[in-house]
Amino acid sequence: MEHLTELGALSDEEVRALLDLSLDRRAQLDRHEEIPPALQGRLQFNLFFEDSTRTNLSFEVAGKYLGAIVSVVPVVASSIHKGESQRDTIQTLCAQGADLIVLRSGESGAIGAALDAARDTGYGTSIVNAGEGAYGHPTQALLDAATLLHATGRRADEGLSGLTIAICGDIAHSRVAASGVPLFLRLGAEVRLVAPEELLPDKGRLPGASRTTDRAEGLSGADVVMALRVQKERMERDLYTGSADYHRDYGVTWDALAAAAPGALVMHPGPMNRDIEIASGVADDPDRSLILSQVRQGVATRIAVLETLKG
């Protein structure tokens, strides 16, 4: 594996290997064991054109655990604001010796363009997709799947078969759903999309997942409920007005979870808008919420990705 731009480009064997390595690295982190410095002396640039806490920091921490020299590119103070193109920025980082560029962008096609730019330099730099508009977030999908494997005591070859995952929220604009739904289906889960009609994806997208605008129907018997944020920054107009109305109709609340399977697990990729898409009490419940487990698994998953690319 030379790059990680989309999960569809990986074989089942490669996906399983990444998930199992993520689980193994998490176990080492939980035991406070040293991670082998597979990237000792390698140079990693994090280039984030969008604000990020979890993804940016976890890639930085992951690289440092592996011994890499990690530089977070200060986009707000870079030549990008003097009119430099993304292509020129990518090629500059490659020429400076980048072994890895972890890229996040709100623009469709940005990852593919970065991959072309890096390949054209001939320096062998690997590109990692850390989120692209509403079009994909492969490491989030991997960490979410690994979180569920960890929570259910499974390894990757056992997959997620027998689990029903209800994803509730702004699915139309979600890169988390764009990568997560195909991976969950690939691992054998049943996936339901639950949202108001205007926040459901076009019917040609995310085939294999069922769709409903009825929260109770979508959550009925679900083993896992994932809440997604309403992403107004990606909307041309406000498609769902009134946070109180949204919370009442589509929020993941205790009342809503009554329709789910007993003990159903709750997830959220963050950042959360508490008491809009998810009730605070649900998000913080230590027995049901996997939200902090997702964050912890994120470090382990990004270790696994970076190590696999350049270890």
C-alpha positions as CSV (number, residue, x, y, z in Angstrom):
1,M,0.0,0.0,0.0
2,E,1.6,3.2,-1.2
3,H,-1.2,5.7,-0.5
4,L,-4.5,5.8,1.4
5,T,-6.9,7.9,-0.6
6,E,-10.1,5.7,-0.5
7,L,-11.0,2.4,1.0
8,G,-12.5,1.1,-2.2
9,A,-8.9,0.9,-3.6
10,L,-7.9,-1.5,-0.9
11,S,-8.4,-5.3,-1.1
12,D,-10.3,-7.1,1.7
13,E,-7.0,-8.5,2.9
14,E,-5.5,-5.0,3.2
15,V,-8.5,-3.7,5.1
16,R,-8.4,-6.6,7.5
17,A,-4.7,-6.2,8.1
18,L,-5.2,-2.5,8.9
19,L,-8.0,-3.2,11.3
20,D,-6.1,-6.0,13.1
21,L,-3.0,-3.8,13.4
22,S,-5.2,-1.0,14.7
23,L,-6.5,-3.3,17.4
24,D,-3.0,-4.6,18.3
25,R,-1.6,-1.0,18.5
26,R,-4.5,0.0,20.8
27,A,-3.8,-2.9,23.1
28,Q,-0.2,-1.8,23.3
29,L,-1.3,1.8,24.0
30,D,-3.7,0.6,26.7
31,R,-0.8,-1.4,28.3
32,H,1.5,1.6,28.0
33,E,3.9,-0.4,25.9
34,E,6.3,1.2,23.5
35,I,5.3,1.3,19.9
36,P,8.1,0.2,17.5
37,P,9.5,3.3,15.9
38,A,8.9,2.1,12.4
39,L,9.1,5.7,11.0
40,Q,12.2,6.8,12.7
41,G,13.7,9.6,10.8
42,R,10.8,9.8,8.3
43,L,9.3,13.2,7.5
44,Q,5.5,13.7,7.9
45,F,3.6,16.8,7.0
46,N,0.1,17.4,8.2
47,L,-1.6,19.8,5.7
48,F,-5.1,20.7,6.9
49,F,-7.1,23.2,4.9
50,E,-10.0,22.8,7.3
51,D,-10.1,23.1,11.1
52,S,-9.7,19.8,12.9
53,T,-9.0,18.6,16.5
54,R,-9.3,14.9,16.6
55,T,-7.9,14.0,13.1
56,N,-5.1,16.5,13.0
57,L,-3.9,15.7,16.5
58,S,-4.2,12.0,16.2
59,F,-2.2,11.9,13.0
60,E,0.5,14.1,14.8
61,V,0.5,11.8,17.8
62,A,0.5,8.7,15.7
63,G,3.6,9.9,13.7
64,K,5.4,10.8,16.9
65,Y,4.7,7.4,18.5
66,L,6.3,5.9,15.4
67,G,9.4,8.1,15.6
68,A,8.6,10.3,12.6
69,I,9.6,14.0,12.3
70,V,6.1,15.6,12.2
71,S,5.5,19.1,11.0
72,V,2.0,20.6,11.1
73,V,1.8,23.1,8.2
74,P,0.6,26.5,9.4
75,V,-1.9,27.0,6.6
76,V,-3.1,30.4,7.8
77,A,0.5,31.7,7.7
78,S,1.6,29.9,4.6
79,S,2.1,31.0,1.0
80,I,-1.3,29.6,0.2
81,H,-2.6,33.0,1.3
82,K,-0.3,34.6,-1.2
83,G,-2.1,32.7,-4.0
84,E,0.1,29.6,-4.1
85,S,-1.9,26.6,-5.6
86,Q,-2.4,23.4,-3.7
87,R,-0.4,21.6,-6.4
88,D,2.6,23.9,-5.8
89,T,2.3,23.5,-2.1
90,I,2.2,19.7,-2.3
91,Q,5.2,19.6,-4.7
92,T,7.1,21.9,-2.4
93,L,6.6,19.6,0.6
94,C,7.6,16.6,-1.5
95,A,10.8,18.4,-2.6
96,Q,11.5,19.2,1.0
97,G,11.7,15.5,1.7
98,A,8.2,14.5,2.8
99,D,7.8,10.8,3.2
100,L,4.1,11.3,4.0
101,I,1.6,14.1,3.5
102,V,-1.6,13.9,5.5
103,L,-4.1,16.1,3.7
104,R,-7.5,17.4,4.7
105,S,-9.6,19.6,2.3
106,G,-13.1,20.7,1.8
107,E,-12.8,20.6,-2.0
108,S,-14.0,17.7,-4.1
109,G,-11.1,16.2,-6.0
110,A,-8.4,17.7,-3.8
111,I,-7.0,14.3,-2.7
112,G,-6.8,13.0,-6.3
113,A,-5.1,16.2,-7.4
114,A,-2.6,16.0,-4.5
115,L,-1.8,12.4,-5.5
116,D,-1.1,13.4,-9.1
117,A,1.0,16.3,-7.9
118,A,3.1,14.1,-5.6
119,R,3.5,11.4,-8.2
120,D,4.7,13.9,-10.8
121,T,7.6,14.9,-8.5
122,G,9.0,11.4,-8.5
123,Y,10.0,11.6,-4.8
124,G,7.9,8.7,-3.6
125,T,5.8,10.7,-1.1
126,S,2.7,8.9,0.2
127,I,-0.6,10.8,0.3
128,V,-3.1,10.1,3.1
129,N,-6.7,11.3,2.9
130,A,-7.6,12.9,6.2
131,G,-11.0,14.0,5.0
132,E,-12.3,15.4,1.7
133,G,-15.4,17.6,1.7
134,A,-18.4,15.3,1.9
135,Y,-16.7,12.7,-0.3
136,G,-14.7,10.5,2.1
137,H,-12.8,10.0,5.3
138,P,-11.2,6.6,5.1
139,T,-9.3,6.6,8.4
140,Q,-12.5,7.6,10.3
141,A,-14.3,4.6,8.7
142,L,-11.4,2.3,9.7
143,L,-11.3,3.6,13.3
144,D,-15.1,3.4,13.6
145,A,-15.0,-0.2,12.4
146,A,-12.1,-1.0,14.7
147,T,-14.0,0.6,17.6
148,L,-16.9,-1.8,17.0
149,L,-14.6,-4.8,16.7
150,H,-12.9,-3.8,20.0
151,A,-16.3,-3.3,21.7
152,T,-17.6,-6.7,20.6
153,G,-14.4,-8.6,21.2
154,R,-13.9,-9.5,17.5
155,R,-11.0,-9.6,15.1
156,A,-11.2,-8.4,11.5
157,D,-11.8,-11.7,9.9
158,E,-15.0,-12.0,12.0
159,G,-16.3,-8.7,10.6
160,L,-19.4,-7.0,11.8
161,S,-21.9,-9.6,10.7
162,G,-25.0,-9.8,12.9
163,L,-24.8,-6.1,13.8
164,T,-27.4,-3.5,12.7
165,I,-26.0,0.0,12.6
166,A,-28.4,2.9,12.4
167,I,-26.7,6.2,11.3
168,C,-28.8,9.2,12.2
169,G,-28.3,12.8,11.1
170,D,-26.9,14.8,8.2
171,I,-25.9,11.9,5.9
172,A,-26.1,13.9,2.7
173,H,-23.1,16.1,3.6
174,S,-21.1,13.6,5.7
175,R,-17.7,12.3,4.6
176,V,-17.9,10.0,7.6
177,A,-20.9,8.3,6.1
178,A,-19.5,8.3,2.6
179,S,-16.6,6.1,3.8
180,G,-18.2,4.4,6.8
181,V,-21.3,3.0,5.2
182,P,-19.5,1.0,2.4
183,L,-17.0,-0.3,4.9
184,F,-19.7,-1.4,7.4
185,L,-21.5,-3.2,4.6
186,R,-18.3,-4.8,3.4
187,L,-17.7,-6.2,6.9
188,G,-21.2,-7.7,6.9
189,A,-23.3,-5.3,9.0
190,E,-26.8,-4.2,8.1
191,V,-26.8,-0.4,7.8
192,R,-29.8,2.0,8.0
193,L,-29.7,5.7,7.1
194,V,-32.1,7.8,9.3
195,A,-32.6,11.5,8.4
196,P,-35.1,14.1,7.2
197,E,-35.5,13.7,3.4
198,E,-33.4,16.8,2.7
199,L,-30.5,15.3,4.7
200,L,-30.6,11.9,3.1
201,P,-28.1,11.3,0.2
202,D,-29.3,10.9,-3.4
203,K,-30.8,7.5,-3.9
204,G,-27.9,6.5,-6.2
205,R,-25.4,7.0,-3.3
206,L,-24.6,4.5,-0.6
207,P,-26.3,1.5,-2.2
208,G,-26.9,-1.4,0.1
209,A,-28.1,0.7,3.1
210,S,-31.8,1.1,3.8
211,R,-33.3,4.6,4.2
212,T,-36.0,6.1,6.3
213,T,-37.2,9.5,7.6
214,D,-38.8,7.8,10.6
215,R,-36.4,7.8,13.6
216,A,-38.3,5.1,15.5
217,E,-38.3,2.9,12.4
218,G,-34.6,3.4,11.7
219,L,-33.5,2.7,15.3
220,S,-35.9,-0.3,15.8
221,G,-33.8,-3.2,17.1
222,A,-30.5,-1.5,16.1
223,D,-27.3,-2.7,17.9
224,V,-25.4,0.5,17.2
225,V,-26.6,4.0,16.8
226,M,-24.3,6.6,15.3
227,A,-25.2,10.3,15.4
228,L,-23.9,12.7,12.8
229,R,-23.6,16.5,13.1
230,V,-25.8,18.8,10.9
231,Q,-23.0,20.3,8.7
232,K,-24.4,23.7,7.8
233,E,-21.0,24.8,6.5
234,R,-21.4,22.4,3.6
235,M,-25.0,23.6,2.7
236,E,-25.9,26.2,0.2
237,R,-28.9,27.0,2.4
238,D,-30.1,25.9,5.8
239,L,-31.9,22.6,5.1
240,Y,-33.2,22.0,8.6
241,T,-34.1,25.1,10.7
242,G,-34.6,25.0,14.4
243,S,-32.2,23.0,16.6
244,A,-35.0,22.2,19.1
245,D,-37.1,20.7,16.3
246,Y,-34.2,18.7,15.0
247,H,-33.3,17.3,18.5
248,R,-37.0,16.4,19.0
249,D,-37.3,14.6,15.7
250,Y,-33.8,13.2,15.0
251,G,-31.7,13.6,18.1
252,V,-30.2,10.5,19.7
253,T,-31.9,10.7,23.0
254,W,-32.8,8.2,25.7
255,D,-36.4,8.2,24.4
256,A,-35.2,7.5,20.9
257,L,-32.9,4.6,22.1
258,A,-35.9,2.9,23.6
259,A,-36.6,1.6,20.1
260,A,-33.1,0.2,19.7
261,A,-31.9,-3.2,20.9
262,P,-31.3,-3.5,24.7
263,G,-27.9,-2.0,25.5
264,A,-27.4,-0.6,22.1
265,L,-24.1,1.2,21.7
266,V,-23.8,4.8,20.7
267,M,-21.2,6.5,18.5
268,H,-20.4,10.0,17.2
269,P,-17.4,10.9,15.1
270,G,-17.2,14.4,16.6
271,P,-17.3,17.3,17.0
272,M,-20.6,17.0,18.8
273,N,-23.3,19.6,19.1
274,R,-24.7,18.4,22.4
275,D,-28.4,18.4,22.8
276,I,-28.9,18.9,19.1
277,E,-27.9,15.6,17.3
278,I,-27.2,13.8,20.6
279,A,-28.3,14.2,24.2
280,S,-25.5,15.0,26.6
281,G,-26.6,12.2,29.0
282,V,-26.4,9.7,26.1
283,A,-23.0,10.9,24.9
284,D,-21.5,10.7,28.4
285,D,-23.0,7.3,29.5
286,P,-20.1,5.1,30.3
287,D,-22.0,1.9,29.6
288,R,-23.4,2.8,26.2
289,S,-21.2,5.5,24.6
290,L,-18.2,4.5,22.5
291,I,-17.4,8.2,21.7
292,L,-14.2,8.4,23.7
293,S,-13.3,4.9,22.6
294,Q,-13.5,6.1,19.0
295,V,-11.1,8.9,19.8
296,R,-8.6,6.5,21.4
297,Q,-9.0,4.0,18.5
298,G,-8.3,6.9,16.2
299,V,-4.7,7.2,17.4
300,A,-4.2,3.5,17.1
301,T,-5.7,3.4,13.6
302,R,-3.6,6.2,12.3
303,I,-0.5,4.5,13.7
304,A,-1.6,1.4,11.8
305,V,-2.1,3.4,8.6
306,L,1.2,5.4,8.7
307,E,3.1,2.2,9.7
308,T,1.7,0.2,6.9
309,L,2.4,2.9,4.3
310,K,6.0,3.6,5.3
311,G,7.0,1.1,8.1
